[in-house]
Amino acid sequence: MNIADSLRLASGLEKLGATKTEDIAEADIAVLNTCVVRQSAEDRAYGWLNRVGEIKRNTRPDLTVGLMGCLVGVKGNKKVAGTFPDIDVFLPPSDPEPLLNLVEQQTEKRSETNIVGRRHSIQDGELVLPAEDCGTTFVSYVPVVYGCSHACTFCIIPFRRGIERSRPVDQIVAECKSLALQGVKEITLLGQIVDRYGYDLQDDSNLALLLEQVHDIQGLERIRFLTSHPNYLDDELLRTVADLPKICDHIEVPVQSGNNEILEKMRRGYTVEQYNKLIERIREFMPKGSISCDVIVGFPGETESQFKDTCDLLSQHKFDKVHIAKYSPRPGTVSARRMEDDIPAKVKENRRKTLDDIQASVQSDINLQLLGNKEEVLVEGYQRDKWRGRTRTNKLVFFEDDREWAGNLVDVEIKWTGPWFMEGKLVAP
Ligand code: SF4
């Protein structure tokens, strides 16, 4: 979501004539887009603010410093504003307007009449890739629903990103079309609970209908969506994914724990049994599809036996990928206020490692079955003398070839597999 928000901001700045630089010494504007889902992410943001504040005070007093995202939140953050007085502008998640307005005002003050950049032919409301990324960016992200109205007890996102707000279909389709015109081949539709898209709109919109419309866009080759909540992945949606060829048969559906008492304490709204049935249903609709999942270890009070239930669930379902997080209490959430963070850091790390080992073995087995297969790969770029891309099921594949393949869909014969990626040979196009 932050990548998508940053793109929206870059697009707005690009329309005002700004260009991208990786070097802060060259920059007139520096923005940090933040995540606070875990304390470590928040700490990294403070480190950056200290460094940039120093640069601004010592050498670059004209540097405009922006802070965006969850550290700002929908209500602002007076504490951060007080601690870091060098920040000029605060941008709530998914809202680039405060900085764009400031840049416009600053430019007017400097009486620069030609503020419209070289790409002014692009229409208002259209999402533009920074010029440097045109022709080199083939995979992009479009938010379809902002915020979340669920109240999982560990989660800070509803506090920072606000309540659920679906975007109108025509806006989303227009953005996807403009990205496709700029060379993007794969788009991932995003939402904290993406499968609730349309629930808050006053029409019949839903994710399945939206996917059908995005599917019709010329030039787009692949469509993904994430993250799904187990309670809203209905048959209509699964059938749409199975039926429409451009929609990748890959589902991201977090479980968070394999134990019902922990799920209840997390207020996830489903049981392990219901989750198991859902996985069966997904596999019925797409037997060759892939499933990823998220898990939290060390939730308050999690016993060894409750943790073992999560191990068993992972071994049972053999997910293609699992994002494992160690529980980190976030101030203001129900779990931080009412539950003691009583699992020692070492135990959390051991549990994380145990799940990681299970998953490495599961993924090794799954990928090994692909040995010798011909897989369709969308080539995203070049890395360490090899082309890098992903299969429809979101598996990372590398292959060597002297020709230019970025942005192309190619067939690769899988010659080597490991748990985290595979290598292959280009099949003559
Ligand atoms: S559904 Fe996801 S985003 Fe919403 S509160 Fe729960 S974990 Fe957070």
Boltz pocket constraint, residues with backbone or C-beta under 6 A from the ligand:
constraints:
  - pocket:
      binder: B
      contacts: [[A, 148], [A, 149], [A, 150], [A, 151], [A, 152], [A, 155], [A, 156], [A, 157], [A, 158], [A, 192], [A, 193], [A, 229]]
      max_distance: 6.0
